[in-house]
Amino acid sequence: MSPRYTDYRAAASIDIEHDNADGGKKLEMPLLVLWAQFAVIEKCFKALDLWRLRADRVEGEAIDARHYMAEEIPIEIAKPISDFFRLNTKYKTEITK
């Protein structure tokens, strides 16, 4: 398999094994989940529901994009990412003490 596809292969195999190795412990930090509205994630999964199985503090949305959001609409995705970090500065302060 080409190296460029190894991430896809891992997502369907070893990544799941690694995720399950934590015994169901959830991430405690806030997570922002953004995905392309016109791509596989939106068509095949309920992204927020899946991430909420792994983390307690999850927010996000489907973005008006296809597969490569960072290249297609960098400014549009920079705003929710910047807002997320700005609103979660309290958490950052807590973990760096």
Contacts in CASP RR format, 6 or more apart in sequence:
PFRMAT RR
TARGET T0000
AUTHOR 0000-0000-0000
METHOD contacts of the structure
MODEL  1
MSPRYTDYRAAASIDIEHDNADGGKKLEMPLLVLWAQFAVIEKCFKALDL
WRLRADRVEGEAIDARHYMAEEIPIEIAKPISDFFRLNTKYKTEITK
1 9 0 8 1.000
19 54 0 8 1.000
26 54 0 8 1.000
26 55 0 8 1.000
26 56 0 8 1.000
27 54 0 8 1.000
27 55 0 8 1.000
27 56 0 8 1.000
28 55 0 8 1.000
28 56 0 8 1.000
28 57 0 8 1.000
29 55 0 8 1.000
29 57 0 8 1.000
29 91 0 8 1.000
29 95 0 8 1.000
30 57 0 8 1.000
30 58 0 8 1.000
30 59 0 8 1.000
30 84 0 8 1.000
30 88 0 8 1.000
30 91 0 8 1.000
31 51 0 8 1.000
31 55 0 8 1.000
31 57 0 8 1.000
31 58 0 8 1.000
31 59 0 8 1.000
32 59 0 8 1.000
32 60 0 8 1.000
32 80 0 8 1.000
32 81 0 8 1.000
32 84 0 8 1.000
33 47 0 8 1.000
33 48 0 8 1.000
33 51 0 8 1.000
33 58 0 8 1.000
33 59 0 8 1.000
33 60 0 8 1.000
34 60 0 8 1.000
34 61 0 8 1.000
34 62 0 8 1.000
34 63 0 8 1.000
34 69 0 8 1.000
34 77 0 8 1.000
34 80 0 8 1.000
34 81 0 8 1.000
35 41 0 8 1.000
35 42 0 8 1.000
35 47 0 8 1.000
35 62 0 8 1.000
35 63 0 8 1.000
35 69 0 8 1.000
36 42 0 8 1.000
36 62 0 8 1.000
36 63 0 8 1.000
36 65 0 8 1.000
36 66 0 8 1.000
36 67 0 8 1.000
36 68 0 8 1.000
36 69 0 8 1.000
37 62 0 8 1.000
37 63 0 8 1.000
37 64 0 8 1.000
37 65 0 8 1.000
38 64 0 8 1.000
38 65 0 8 1.000
38 66 0 8 1.000
39 65 0 8 1.000
39 66 0 8 1.000
39 67 0 8 1.000
40 67 0 8 1.000
41 47 0 8 1.000
41 62 0 8 1.000
42 62 0 8 1.000
47 60 0 8 1.000
47 62 0 8 1.000
48 58 0 8 1.000
48 59 0 8 1.000
48 60 0 8 1.000
51 58 0 8 1.000
52 58 0 8 1.000
59 84 0 8 1.000
60 80 0 8 1.000
61 80 0 8 1.000
63 69 0 8 1.000
63 73 0 8 1.000
63 76 0 8 1.000
63 77 0 8 1.000
63 80 0 8 1.000
64 73 0 8 1.000
64 76 0 8 1.000
65 72 0 8 1.000
65 73 0 8 1.000
65 76 0 8 1.000
65 77 0 8 1.000
66 72 0 8 1.000
69 77 0 8 1.000
70 77 0 8 1.000
85 92 0 8 1.000
END
